[in-house]
């Protein structure tokens, strides 16, 4: 059993009875203020990998920061703006740019981030970093954005001793409050707690439970999401459902962003190379897309289909009943929303025909309820070009999923190895029923001939795991995959439990 992280025990260092170690500038011209500190709980060798997470992922500690971009790194060229200290030697300098999550409200900011080691007169080689100083780059008339504390320098320091400590020190701007209720102190406290957590996690080789950006690069997703959010955020104020508009609008913008970039990646070989132009010029209008469009199975309020069609993607949404929202979309969207009930068991019939389920279509199952397990089967039998499934309620083919009853389909791999290879969250003995359901769905996808990938989407939902049927696992196995899918249909029909839901209202009227 893993050992618990030591309790975080911070101590305010400014204007207190504590006698902290204080950073001293080489020229004694700059006064550093110790803000807060705590027992480290990890050795000095852990400081650099722990602090690197704050260096390269500042967004983990601030919801106002989107991400950071590294402009340059150097172990020899140290900027003149970098402070120098008694007893320390600069080892490496990183020039980074912080990108705000709301560029219309907050400005970006560049920083010099300098790592130092304790100087003992020896060579810089193999010197262990124990100090990081962040220096915002602001001209004489510039100002710091809100998400950055009011300091000209901020330092994270590992202080070796019998009981090693980590502490944060600063050079506050004139007039900045320093008491424990002030924003600067609270910011330093949050940063210290993060470093304490990262240090312990690094030392114990903590494995992150959720990994994002396995399929679509984070930077591309974030940049496009910001553009699409601005284009569609008006829908929050035009919401006609009883559900929460903030959640649903921004969630579907996120899913649409992911799909657009996924399609760009999946179908690149079938289309002309991308022209490198600004996102403001709507380059996705000419990006690769599914050869036969998309079908959103169980589209609900139709918002995802609306966003995609508005951005120039061909496709439709189908559901067993129309929603209030449908009548408020423009005619270009309404014509692509249809009331109908799909009977998956009919796909095995030789004369089956469906206007939208044609070869090359891309299927979307976004919280599709009882249709969720049918998505890879439908995709196989209609020769789809791929699919995205975001499971919510756990269903098998004709009943609710029961962890104790359902056995994953054969994958040719150890179950834990299979779950770990796709990062399905199913390793270990204390996994949830939802984790087991994802593993079952992924094994079903392989059984139906698909090369499956998983992604934890950046959307405001606890049900944000996505399974992607990316390509056929092997063209030679296509006939066997189809046979596997048909065998499932035959077995479902034999049990006689599955019933197709009847359309509600005027079918075909939307």
Steps between C-alpha positions, in 0.01 A plus 500: 500500500637847408604731777286810559645840425619680816262764628559840343605724791569852371637780717477872417855635494450874455470702818478192724698345784657255254861562398512386139801471274489811281614537140770765465576670171862500392506881508274533808292745298178296490301413811338159493200429721446141626127432461427142607670164548446140611691175554598364159431129548732413209877518427668779304534280189121505466480881493575544128252241361235625744547868417508417127130421516434857615738626234340324207141478627408819691139442397480222760514767770291774340173474312578836337803361313447294185854365464860608457712519185877457530680764296857389577714307747869544569759370741759760402318823412348654814290819442618823661163534677573183696590559867821358646539379856760440764575127513314409181599457138259526203480168314228540241267771368162441339315775316128423496173665403185458710181486293176608671185289487298815425713699252223758464527579871858421606825565317781253449829533686858397435728384782859402559512184711847435644623191682788530747717259694689549824847625410798341671767615261486184292405458137138552393493141377261276696393794717161419653241778457346621825363843405265624229440871442218634279556848356210659306608700194316832514609827345501825696139588417360146498301330771468146624188300405261410780608135515859597588586608857621860547871421516808574293647160596359183656725224636443133588781367719605169648688565825719202606518436874437223749135543413504639142244767418357660190407865505380777274654846500418811301597852408159666529408809301464818708176515698425127476338366821696216662274379784358148504162621372653679202479359147879469468526279808207284392656456155834401653324256731325332206828475307678354802231236548527408130879463522463290817254271320708475182813419702332214682339371181832504316679321783237228523469478120135597511318394186245753385155343483370713215704584191375753248615575144592146398332528160472872421787736597412731790624822338298447182190416704529801730562747217204380293275472805557866587398601148189280491400609849492862388295406193238301690490635857189704409308171521523520880266801495275338239451170684147358483540180705457460877855363528807706598608703194854563627571128526331389178614780270866492598503120518374467143739769379777290653378179333463679165855634534631150570311350205620765255863437595450123512358504149783720379739234630304192388421598144813695411617252238174537308520878465738771391766617741395768744585858422669665795271793573367668814202351684330837455476412130297184570747244360280212623264582214747319274636247751447126441168355606306171490441399136128436564439755775398422859195360677443598864305209650270615781583866435274634777484879487681492163762752610803295392351444154417872481856609582655256253266586213538871571876456461455338160490128582236284333295272719184454701368428847232241572296440815173336599345838580549862409619746765386857559835625369452351156238753393729788600797399286535648151342312213842372391521308829133401530510312170778283642317401821265205468260307723544130445573178689787291376467121523861369509384140462376581148854566380563129447223480240623499139244759388572743789512860377538822694549837338779606737669171598711466188857393438749761621271667757637597843278407795469705819360348817507782756328368815289286269358289787374162373654559156850527650602133459348494153725776363799277405266232363311749283834646390618154391185400317456827310873522415544826688830688481516534878308591812515690828322358803468690830329250732284617786230263623633143485299284259563170330303401190167438671540578871695705750869414538584290807863479596463156654333353190668651193833358385717707261541359152830328426779746416796265492651695791502480876196704621710738713752538217218575256346763729839657565592513130193714432511680836144394570533540875443133565827390656504382860232333708299801621376631165147627453220339305534786249867408446404139436231616257758696301723191483204292384415755227862516384521120479173501302655749256797270441260207459322696225824568315592848619833637612381683811650795683384682810511864603399686813329803350544854630130557561301596815365151567593212728411269210774630273667179385485450124561186295605555141469245222792636306550243223451139417741291705573290191333508154559125477282448809208704366288196418559348844418834664172517310422142600568586865261794481228293330540224760429756772185611316383141463559437870305814595209397277506150651458641851207708380549772764614793284226737390553802278361817655213653309537854362312765696307783336495559126785287366680655209355841565831664591 
